[in-house]
Amino acid sequence: MSDSFLPNNTSSSNSEGSGHRQWKVLIVDDEDMVRQTLSSYLQGLDNFEIFQASNALEGLSVVQKQGEMDGIFVDINMPGMDGIEFLGRIKEIDRTIVATIITGQPSMNVIVNAMRAGASDFLTKPFKFDQFQVAVERMIRERSILKENEFLTEEVKLKKALEQVNFKLERKVREQAVLFAISDTLSKIRNTSELYSSIVQLACALTGAAHSYFWVVNREERRLILMGATGPYDAGLEFISMDRTDVACVRVAVEELPIFIEGTGEASAGNGTSTTKAGLKNQLLVPFSIRNEIFGVLSVTGDASCAHIGEEALFLIHLLAERASLTVENLLLYDSLSMNLYATLRALVRSLEAKDPYTKLHSQRVTHIAVALAEFMGIKDEDIEVLEFAGHLHDIGKIGIRDQVLMKPGRLTREEYEIIKAHPVIGEEIVSHLGLMTQARAVIRHHHERWDGHGYPDGLKGTETPILSRIMAVADTYDAITTDRPYRKGHTPQEALEEIIKNSSTQFDPDVVKTFREMFHQRSGRLVPEDSDMS
């Protein structure tokens, strides 16, 4: 809790016109520091008598002994009887006691259960003193109302007042739970493609919608591009011209205002552009902005059984857009910096290879072969993307090797070879400070490991070496064998294949070699395009 708020000796009770009434407050928490801090704060105000309990049973004893208590601040998680069960027992003793729960984990289930047990308000740890002051003022107001109405027969009026308080609390609790769920989901996202998919899935989950779609505004091409979708849609939704003002999503992008379409009969992006053949009830489209500038349009569509697409959905979707916009901005900035950095590193590798005509375009050829082999093996698309990214940089560590050693025209001495063997470690060290993903760094570090454990730099054996590194090792060796060197002429593709097969189960993963041989024969040994075709 912050100490930025200094207690004011003019109590909340005075402002409520309650005279010098002594308010009796019980603080139940198994953390001594929390009890003492809250007690000290209340003691700095007028007209408060403070009681403390370190657990629920002790708290029950205090209430029973005192006979009357105005308010209780109780922690949810305590050893023995928890705060929710304690509230239920307290309400059996006196239903007019105003209870405020304290929790460090404000999940929807926990708080709703506490409300059902009789809680009127909640505080989320860590909280500031001004938040605690507001809770105290609420307690006094609600206790005053309850005590005044205790002697009245107008139970209906009291019930409505309490229902209104509970409605506001439920909405606040729901808002907090929704924000927590959104933040928790977005915090795990690492790239924009995953983000767009998560946004539409979250939109459906929050609103109960049948389908959700997310378009990004492309100002240069003046069109909306569909980046995320949870349901079926017509091809016409993938790219929508900004001149199509008859289409709802375009109007939202232009006017930057939400649109609600009721009773459309089918989900659509607007007039004449249907998203699915199934009959649908209504649709909500909202603008998605970053720094007060329109970035995209998010829509949710409900089917005939869906009753959630309305004001509540608008509230929830605005919460999602507000929280997601910062994540989008950060990821776009990261992607831009990453691509600029990647381009710079690739340029460094190319300049390094250009110094030696025998290694020119080596990284491009190796990457091309490695990606083709990974695809032939059925490696996942996201892993192939990592392989392609790392492949162009797998020899970047050679930047740290002296040109006299790196471009020596003859065979290397043992000492020079040891220097060369350091390049995977140097390469990983270079990229590790740039935030590259773990898999990419592993490809750079381990592409010279051997299946039998006699490789470098770490002497990994068998499957200890990541599969992408094992694929890279075969591709790297193939290109090295078929490329001219100052001390020898490059071998034919068939001779390179035979050499790789010969070293299967010693230098190379036998499964990778088997697949490489199949790919080689299927492509008749044509594994790389002509140099002029290499990017």
N, C-alpha and C positions, 0 to 999 in steps of 0.2 A: 504494500500500500504506500501511496505517496504521502509525504508530510507537507505538501504544498498548501493545504488548507488549514488555516488556524482557527480553532473553535471560537465562536462568538458567544459571549455570555448572555445574549438575549435568546432565550430558548424558543423552540418551535411552538411549544404549547402556548406561550404568551401571544404569538402571532395568530393563533387560532381562537383567542378569546377564552381560554380555559383557566384564566386566573393563575393561582399558585398550586394547582393540582399536582400531586407528587406522582410521577409516572414510574411504575415498577417494571424494570426490564431484566430479562434473564438471557445470558449469553452462554450457549452450550457448544463447546468446541474442544476437541482433544489436544489442540495446539495451544500451549500456554501463552505464547507470544500474541496470538490472535485475540484471545480472551482479554489479556492485559491491555493491549492496544485499544480495543473497542471500549473497554471499561474506562480507561483514562480519558478517552475522547468524550464519552457521555458525562463523566464527572466534571468536565470543564463547562458543561451546560447547566442551566438552572433546572430544578425540579425533577431530578432523576435519582431513583434509588436502584442501584445496580446489584445483580446477583450473578454468580458464575457457577458453572458446572463443567466438569471435564469429560462427562459421558452422559448418555441418555438416562440411565437409572438415577444418577445423582440429580439430573435436571427434574425428573418426575418427583423426586423427594422434595426438592425446593418448592415446586408448585403446590404440592399437597400441604406442605408445612405453612406456606405463606397464605394459602387460601384464595388469593386473588393476584393475578399477574396481568399487566397490560400488553406487553409484547415480548416476543422471544426471537432471538437470532440463533439459528441452529445449523451446524455443519451437516451435510448429507452423509459423508463417509466417516464413520467412527467405529471403533472396535465394539463388539457386542451388538446392542440394539442400534440400528442406523437411524438417521434423521427422519426418514419417511415414517417408519414405525412409531418413532417418538411423537411425531405430529399427530398421528392417529390417536394415540393414548391421551395426548394433551387435550384434543378436541372433545374427547369423551368427558373430561373433567370440566372444561369451560370452553364452549364453542366461540365465545367472543374474544378470546385471546388472539392477538394478531401475530402471525408467525411469518418470519422471513427466512428463507433457506440460503445457505452459503455453500457454493460448490465451485470446484476447480474444473469440472467437466460438465458444461451446460448442454448435455445431449437432450433431445426432445423427449425421449422416454422417461429419463430421470426427472425432469422438471414437471412434465405432465402428471406423473405419479405423485410428486410432491404436492402439486396443486389439488389433486383429488383427495389427498390426505388432509388438506386444510391450509396449505401455504397461500399467502396473499401476495408475496413479492419474492424476489431473489436477487442475490448479489453474486457476481462471478469473480473468483479470485484470479489475479490480484486486482483489487479495486482501490479507488482513491477515497479520501475522506469526504470529498464533496458528494460522491455517490452514496456513501454511508449516510451522510446528512439527509439526502433526499429520501432514503429508505426510512430513516427515523421519522421524518415529517409525514410520510405516508402512513406509517404505523400509528402516529398520534391522530391523524385525521380519521383513519378507518376505525380506530378504537373509540374515538369520540362518537362517531356515527353509530357504531354497534351498541355502545352503552346508552346513548340517547334513545335508540329504537328498541332496546331491551324491554322497556316498560310500555311500549306501544303495541297495539293489536294489528297495525297495518303491516302484516308480514309480506304482503305483495310488493309494497314500496321498497322494503328492505331487500327483498330478493332481487328486484330489478337493479338496485344500486350495486349489489354485490356481483350480479351478472355482468354489469358494465365494467367493473374493476377487473373481473376475471377475463372478460373478452379482450380488454386492452393488454392484460398481462400475457394471455395466450398468444396474442399477435406479436408481442415483443419477444416472447420465448421462441415462437416459430421463426421470426426474423433472425434471431441469434442462431438458431439451429440451422436454418437455411444458409446463412453466411458462413457458418462453420463448415457445413458440408461442401459448399462451393469452394471455399479457400483450401480445404483439405484435398479436394480433387485436383484443383488447378496447380497446387504446389508440387504435384508429382509429374507434371507434364514437362517434357524436355524439348519438344519441337512443335512447329506451327501446325503440321498436318494432324498430329495427335490432338492438338488443342481444338481445332475445328470440329473434329469428331466428338470430343468430350463436351463441347458447348451444346451441340444438338441433343446429345444423350442426356445431359443435365437438364436441358429445357423440357424434355419429355418427362423426366423423373420428377421434376418440381411441380409441373402443372397437370400431370396426368394426361398429357396430349397423346394422340395417336401417332403423329408425325411431326418432325421439326426439320427446318432447312435454314442454312446460313449462307448468305451471299456476301462476297467481298466486292467493294466498289473499285473498279479499275478506271481511274480518271484519264489515263493516256488513251486507252481504247474506247472510253465512254461506254462501258457496259458493266453489268453485274456478272460475277463468276461464282457459280455454285461450288462451295468448298466443303460443305458438310451436309449430310442428309441421313435421316433414320428410316425413311420409307421409300417406296417406289415412286418414280417421277418420270415425266416425259423428257425426251432429249432436249426439248425447247427450253427447259429450265436451266440448263448448264451455262448458257451464255445469253443474257438478255440485254438488248440495247437500251441505253439510257434515254433514247428518244421514244421508247414505248411508254408514254405516260398513261396509257390505258391499263398498264399492269401495276398491281398494287405495290409490289416490292420496289418498283422504280419510283412510284410516288412517295413512298416512305424515304427512299434515299435522297430524293430531290427536296422534299418539304421538311425532312428530318422530324416527322411527327408520327406517332403510332397510328395504325389503322386496325379497326375491328370489323370483320366481315361476318355477319350472322346469317345462317340459313342459306349458305351458298349451294348446298346440294353436293358439292365435291370440293376437295382440297385444291387450292389453286394459288398461283403467284399473282393472280389478278384476272381480269376479264379474258376469257378465251384461252388461258394457259393452265391446263389441269395438271396436277401432280400425280394423280392416281385414278384408277377407274372406280374405286370403291366410293359409295355414298358417304359424305362427311358433313358434319353439322356446321361448324364455324371455324374462323381463323383469326389469329392475332399476329400482326406484324409490327415490330418495333425497330427503331434505328439503333445502331451500334456505333458509338462515337469514341474517338481517342483524341484527347486534348481539344475538345469542342469542335472536332472536325469529323464528318461522317466517314466511317470506315467500312461498315457493312450493314446488312439487314438480317434480323433473326425472326423466323416465323414459327408458330406452333399451331397445329390443326387438330381439332377433336372430332371423334366419330359421333354417331348418334347417341351412344351411351355415355358420352363424356360431358360432365357438368362443370368442368373446371376452367374452361376457356372464357374468361371474363375479367372482372375487376381484380380478383385475387391473382389470376394468372399474370395480369399486367404488372402488379406489384412484385411478384416473384421474378418475372423476366427482367424487370428493371434492376433488381438486386443482382441477378446473374450478369447482366451487361456491365453494371458498375464494377463488379469485382473482376470480371474477365478482361475488361479493357486494359487494365494495367499489365496483366499477364501477356496479352497480345503485344502490347507495346514493347515490353521487355524482350520477348522472344524474337520479334522482328528486328530489334536492335542487335540482339545476340547473333541472329542469322546473318545480318549484314556484316557485322564485324568478323564473324567466322569465315564468311565467303571471301572477304577482302584479305584476311590473314592467310587463308588456304591458297588463294591466288598468288600471294607474295611468296609463300613457301614453295609452291610449284615452280615459280619463276626462278627461285634460288637453285632448285634441283636441276632445272633445265640449263641454267648458266653453268652449273658444275659439270654436267654431262657434255655440254657443248665444247668444253676445253679439250676433251678427248674424243676424236672422231670415232673411236672404237666403242664408246659407250653412249653415243648420241641417241636420244629417244629410248634408252634402256627402260626407264621407269614406265613410260607409256606402254611399251610392248609387254612388259611383265604384268602390268595392271590389266591389260586387255586379255591376256591368257588366263590370269588368275580369276577374273570375273567370269569368263566363259566356262572355266572348269567348275567354279562354284555353282553356276546355273545348271550345268550338266549333272552335278551331284545333288541338286535339289535343295541347296542351302536357302534359308529364308531371305526374303527380299531385303529386310532391314539389315541383315548381316552382310549381304552382298554390297549394300551401300557403304558400310563400314570398310569392307575390303577395298572397294574402289577408291574411297577417300584415302585410306592408309597406303594403298599401293603406289600412288604417285609420290609418296613421301618416304617410302621404306628405306631409301638410301640417303636420307637427308643428313644423317650423322657423318657422312663422308666430307661434309663441309669442314669438320674439325680435323681432318687428316691433311698433312702437308702434301703439297703438289708433287714434291720430289718422290714421295712414296706412292701417292695415288696414281700418278701417271708415269711410273717407271716403265720403260719400254721392255725390259727383260723380266725374268722371274724374280719374285721377292725373296729376300733372305728371311730366316726365321724371325729375327727381330722386327723386320718390316711387316711380316705377316701378322705378328702380335699387335702391331699398331693398327693395321687394317681391321683386325677382329674387334676393335673397340668401337667401330662405327655404329652398331646397333644400340649400344648403351648411350653413346653421344646423341644419337637420333632421338631416343626416348627422352633424354634429358632436355633436349630442345623443345619437343612438343609438350612435355609434361607441364611446363609453365604457361602453356597457352590454353589449358582447359579442355584438351582433346579427350574424347571418351576412352574408357579403359581398354575396350577391344581394339581400338585403333592403335593405342600405344603398344599393346601386346604384339600386334602384327609387326610393328617397326622393331621391337626389341628381339623377337623370337624367330624371325624368318631364316636364321642360320642354325637353329637347333636341329638335331638329328634324331631319328626314330630310335637309334641304339643308345642315345644319351651322350655321344661324343661330340656334340655340336657346341656352339657358343652363343651367348655369353654365360648361360646358366647351367648348361649340361642337362637340360630337361630330357626326359625319356618317354617314348610312347605318347600316350594321350595327355601327358602332363603339358605338352605343348598345345596351345589352342588350335582348333581345327583351321581357322583362317590363316594362321602362321604356317601350318603344314601345307596348305594349298599354295601359299605364296612361295614356299621353299621349292616346290616342283616347278612353278612358273619361272622363278628367278634362275634356277639351274638350267632349264631348257633354253632360255634366252642367252645365258652365258655361253653354253656349248655351241649354239648356232651362230654366234657373233664372232667376227674376226678379232684377233688380238695381235699385238705387235710381235709376239713370239710364235704365233700359229695362225693358220687359216681356220675360219669357222667351219664346224662340221655340218653335215646335212641333217635335215629334220629327222630322218629315219635313224641316223647314227645317234642323235640326241635322245630319241625315244629308247633305243636299245640301252644306252648308258643309264637312263633313269630306271628302266626295268631291272637292270643289273644291280642297282643299288636299292631296290625295294626291300623293305624290312630291315635295312641297315641305316641308310641315310634318310629314306623317305617312308612315309606312312603307306603300307601296302594297299589299303583301300583307295587312297588318293591316286596312287600309281595305276591301279586297275581302271579307275574311271578315266584317268588321263589317257590311257592307251585306247579305250573305247572311243573317246572324243577324237583322238588323233586319227584313228582309222575312219571314223564317220566323216571327218572333214578332209580326208586325204592329205593330212600333214599341213594344211593351210590354216595355221593358228593365229596369225597376225596379218593385218592388211599391209599394203605397201607403205613405206615411210611417208609418202606424200599424203596418205589418208589419215595419218595419226594426228590427233588433236593435241 
